[in-house]
């Protein structure tokens, strides 16, 4: 199976009426800063608080009856796991989720609340934890559900989101997307490069985990990166081979952001938009505020990927201001 527009259309049909069509909100301050209309795609309003449920539900819906009965294994920095847990509960599937030792408490609680079995790794990084999860899946003979390197995940996560954006704002021309494993960005890019005249795609990465940038420099997917000390755990890790093949000729530029810029953007979203988002989701906002995204044709759509953040993290970030 490959990522096609037909698969993305299938994902839209499968998810319609089950997940939310999330809002676009114009950002006056970012529009003024960039000199063009800027709109925020607010995935924090999704049913699990992030976009990840889109791909998780579409992927689990493909399981055979026998696979549903036996269950699945996955690895997650948080939001994919919560999406898998939610989808598994809805479909009656057992879900075993491996998470890094640095997992945010709110994301952990969300997975457990949906009935998933959550196994906390002794490793702080995503890539090291995925090795453990894949070994477990192979030993147990269970399907491994990748958070990003899977055509159904890409179609659900980024593909359906992009289709919503173009339905609401067909004149959109530039798209600022968060990238770690690349599933969201690949699905999104597949749609907009087919349906938007000369789109500009900006990939945003944590400066300590620039898997896509390193892959573009080398001409091959860098699938593992060292663990990063960050509150934006969803930005950590290498890029998937499948997503990289989609993105390598579609991304116009890569913007790296610092941990401090992410923290500042988190607080700025509360002060300016009265929106509580998670640090990972603040990265794209940080990129736009940094002045390093370059000149962008408007309107610009900035993906704000989720809201799942624990109280301890929120209090620490607000005290740091």
N, C-alpha and C positions, 0 to 999 in steps of 0.2 A: 504494500500500500504506500502511495506517495501523497504528498500534500497537493491537492488540486482544488480548483474553485468549486467543482461539483461536491467534493467532500465537505467543504466549508458550508455550502448551501444545505447539505444534508444535516450538518451540525445545527444550523439555525432552525431547521424544521424540528429536529429532535428536542431542542431546548426551549422552543417557544412555549410560553405559558407555564414553564417550570421555574426558570430563573428570571431575574429582573432585567429589563431594558434600562440600563443605568443612565443617569442624566449627564448632559453637557452643561457646564456653567461657564459663562464668560468671566474672565478675570480682568477687571479694569486695570489693576496695577501692573500685571504682566503685559497686557496690551500696550500700556503706556511705555513700559521699559523696552519692549521689542519693536515698537512702532507699527505693529499690525494687530489685528484682532486675535486674541489668544483664548482658547476654550479649554476647560479642564474636563476630561472624561473621568468621572468620579466612581471608580469601581468599589470604593468603600461602601456604597449603597447596594452592593450585590448581596445575595442571601446569606453567604458565609462571611461577609465583610471583605472579600477580595475577589478578583477575577478568576482565581484558580478553579473554582467550582465548575466553570464552563467546560473546561477540558476534562476534568475528572468525571463528571457525569456522562459526557459523551463517550469517553473511553470505557467506563465500566458498563455502559449499555451494550457494548460490543461483545461482552463475555458470553461464552456458551453456558448452557445450564449446568454442566459439570464444573466449569470454572467458578461460577457463582456459588455453587455448593461448597467448593473447597476453599475459596477465598483468594485474596491477593496480598502482595507485599509491595510496599513502596518506601521511598525515602523522601524526607521533606525538611526544609528549614522552617516550616510552619503552615503557610497558607495552602500549599498543595495537599498537605496531610489533612487539613481541615476540610478541604474540598472533597478529597477521597472519602473521608469519614462520613461526611454528609451524604454523598452519593451512595456509599455502601449501605448506610442505614435505610435510605429510600428504596434501594433495590434488593435489600435482604442479603447483602454480601458481607462476609467476614473480612475485615481490613486489619492488617498488621503494618504499623507505620514506624519506621526507624527515624529518629531525629537526632541532631547534634546535641552535645552536652550544653550548648549555649542557647537552647531553645527558649523563646520568649514564653513567660508563664501563661499569658492569655491565649497564645496559640496552642500550647500544650493542653490547657483546660478545654478549649474548644473541640479538640480531637477526642478527648476522653468523654466529653458530654454527648458526643454522637455515637458512643459505643465502640470506638476503635480500640484496639490493643496497641498502646504506644510504648516503644522500646527506646530508651534514652541511651545513646552511644557514649562511650568514653572518649570520643573524639570531638573536638570543638568545631571542626570544619565540615561542610556539606560533602565534599568529594570523598573524604575518608569514610564518612558515614554511609555513603552510597555503596562503597565497596562491601561493607558489612551487610547491607540490605540485599544486595544482589547475590551474595554468597548464601544468605539465608533462603532466598527465593529458590535458588538452584538446588540447594540441599533438600528443601521441603517439596520441590516439584510444583511450586505455585507461580502464577504469572507475576512478573515484576512490572509495575505501572510507573514508567518514567515520568518525572515532573515536566519534561520538556522535549525529550528526544523520541517523539512518537507522533505520527501524522494526525491521529485523532485528537491528541492533546493540543497540538498546534492549531488545528482547525477550530476546536472549541474555544481555546483561550484567546488567541489573537484574531483568528478569522472572524468569529461571530462578533467580537468587539468592533473590529474595523467596519463590518457591515452595518452595525448600529450607527456608528459615527457618520458614515456616508449617507445613511437614511436621514439622519437629523441635520447634517451639515454637508450637503453634497458639494459645496464650493470649497471645502477644506483642501489645502495644498501642501501643508507641512505637518509632520507628525513626530513628536518627541516621545521616545519609547524607552522604558527601562530594559536593560539586558543583563542577564546572568547566563542561565542555560540556553536562552534564546527562543523558547517556545512561543511566548506571547509575540515577540517581535517578528518571528518568522511567519506566523499566521497572519498577523496584521499587514506585514509587508507584501505578502502574497496577494492580498485583496487590493491594497491601494495602488500597487504598481500595475495592476490589471485594469483598474477602474478610474484612476485619477491621472489627468494629463501631467506628465513630468513632476511627480511628487518628490518632495524632499523628506528623507527619513533621517532623523538624528537618533543615534543610539547612545544612551546614557549608562555609564558604568562607574562603579566605585574605583577610585584610583589604585586601590590595593588589590583589585581582582579584575583586571581588564582582559578577560578571556577573549572577547570578540576582537578587540584591538590587536592583541598578540596574534590571533588567528589570521587576521587580515594581513598583518606584516609578514607572516610566515607562509601564507597561502594554504594552510591546512588547519583543521580544527584543533585548538588547544583545549583538551577535554578536562584537564585538572589544573587547579590553581591552589597555592598554599592557603591555609586558613587565615582569615583576617579578623583582627579585633575590632568588631563593628556592631552597632545596634541595628544596622541595615542588613540582617542576615540573608534576606532574599536576594541580595545583589552578589553574594559570594559564590565562587565556583567557576569551573571552566564551562565552555559552550558545547552543546551537543553537536555531533557530526551532521545530523539531519538539518537542524536549524541553521548551521553555518552554511550549508550548501544553498539554502534559500536566501540567506542574508548577504553573502559575499558580493553579489553584484547588485544588491538593492539598497544597501545602506549608503547614504551620502556622506555622512561624517560621524565620528565618535567623539563624545564629550565626556571627559572624566571629572568626577566631583570628589571632594574631600569629605572626610567624616565630619569636620567642623561645618562645612557648607550644608551637609544633610541635616545636622542638628539645627542650624539656623533656619533652614527652610521649614522644618517641622514646626518651630515656634512661630514663624512668619505666617504659616497657614492658619494657625489658631488666631493670631492677632488680626490678620487681614481678611480672612474668609470665614472665620469662626468655624473651621472644620478641623476635627481631630483625625489625623491620618497617622499611619505607622512610618517609622523612619525610612524604611525601604521605599515607600511611596513618595517620600519627600525628595528623592534624588532627582527626578525630572524637573521638579520645581526649582531645586537648587541649580540645576544646569541653566535654566532660563534666567535665573537671577544673577548668575555668574558673569554673564556677558560673553561666554565662550561658545555659544551655539551658533554664532555667526548670523548673517542676514538671512532671514527666512521669508519666503513668499507666504502671504496670508490668504485665508485664515490658517492659524496654527492650532493643532490639537495636541494637548499634553496629557498623556495617560498618567493618572494618579491611581496607583494599583490597589490600594487597600487601606483598611483602618485598624487592623488587628494588632493592638499594642496593649501591654499590661500597665496597670497603675504605677508600679514601681518605676518603670521606664519613663512614663510621662512625668512623674514627679521629679525624677533625676534630671531630665532635660529642662524642665521649667526652672528648677533651682539653679541650673548652670547658667541661666540667662542673667 
